[in-house]
Amino acid sequence: MSTGTLINIVIIVLIAWFAYTRMKPAKGLRNLNAEAFKEESVKYGAMIIDVREPGEFKGGFIPGARNIPLSQLSRRLGDIPRDKTLLLYCRSGMRSKNAASVLRKNGYSDLAHLQGGISAWKGKLSK
């Protein structure tokens, strides 16, 4: 096997590993479609957390959502109750997965996120 072939195989493996780690479900995080997300927000009195940045939040958000950007999450854990279901969302679903990981590491357990992010939301947005 030539060096060039070996390098190509290593690069492909690294790209596959990177893609898998980005796409794999976060441990302990339930993925909800828009309908289930709406249902849980009402049924369980869940706290809805928008983890997008303030500028994105101002452009439209799910009614009742609280803006706690992922970039501030670790500093604002005191703003988040441990005894409630937490429903997370962002633009596409990636940041909410990362937020769930941060919350799990800090003792939060009842976590779900809007699969596909706010772009999957089919309800009316508040502004």
N, C-alpha and C positions, 0 to 999 in steps of 0.2 A: 504494500500500500504506500502510495507516495505521500509526501509531506502535505502537498496541496489538498489531497483528498481527505487526509486526517483533519486538517484545519477546517475544511468545509463541514465535515461531520460534527466537529466540536461547535462550530457556529450554529448549525441547525439545532443541535441539542440545547444550546443556551437560549436560542430564540423560543423554542418549544417550552422550556422551563419557565421563561419570563412570561409567556402568554398564559401558561397554566396558572401561575401564581397570581396573575391579575384577574383571571376569570373564575377561579375556583370559589365556591361559596365560603363565606366567612363562618367559622365555627360558632354554633349557637345562634345563628341569625336566620330567621324565617324570611323567605322571599314571598311577598304578597303582590298580587296583581292589583290594579286600581280599585276594582270592586271590593275585594277582601280588605284592602287598606282602609277604604271608607267605612266598611262594616265594623272593623276593629276599633276605629277611632271613636265611633259612637257607642258600640256595645260595651267596651271595656273602659271607657273614659280615659283612653290612652293620651299620653303627651306626644304631640307631633313635633318633631324637630327637623327643621330645614338646615342642613349643614353647608349650604352654599354661602358665598360671601355676601355682605350687605347689599352691594350694588345689584347682584343677581336677585336677591330677595325682593328688593324694591320694584323689580320688573314684573313681579307677580308671584304669588305663593298660595299654598293650599290654606283655605280658611281655618283659623285656629292654630296654625303653625307658629312655633317660636323659632327665631333665627339664632342659632348657635353655630357659627361657622366652624368647620373642621379645624381651621388654623387656630381657633381659640378654645377648642373643646377641652383640652387638658387643664386649662386655667379656670374653666367654668363648670367643673363637675359639681360644685356646690349648688348650682342652679337647677340640677337635674335630680328629681326624686328617685330613690332606689326602689320604691314600692309600687311603681306604676309600670304599665306596659309602655315601652318607648317605640314609637314609629318614626323611622328615619327616612329622609329622602334628600336627593340632590338633583342635579340636572340629568344624569344618565344612570346613576346607581353605583358608580365607582367610589365616590367620596363617602357615601352612606355606608358602604361595606367597610371602608377604613375607619369610619367613626365607630361602627359596631365593634371593631377589634379593640379600639381604645377603651370603649365602655366596658367590654368583657374583661379586659386586663385590670379594670378598676372596680370590679365586683358587681356590675350590672348584669342581669340575666334575662329578663323578658324583653327581647329585642326583635324587631322586624323592620324590613325596609321595603320601599316601593320599587318593585322590579321595573327597571327601565327609567326610573327617575320621574321627574315632573313632566317630562315629555310623554309619559304613559298615562298621566292623569287625564281623566275624561270629564271632570267636574269643572265648575266655574272657579276661576282664580280670583283672589282678592288682590287689590293694589293699594 
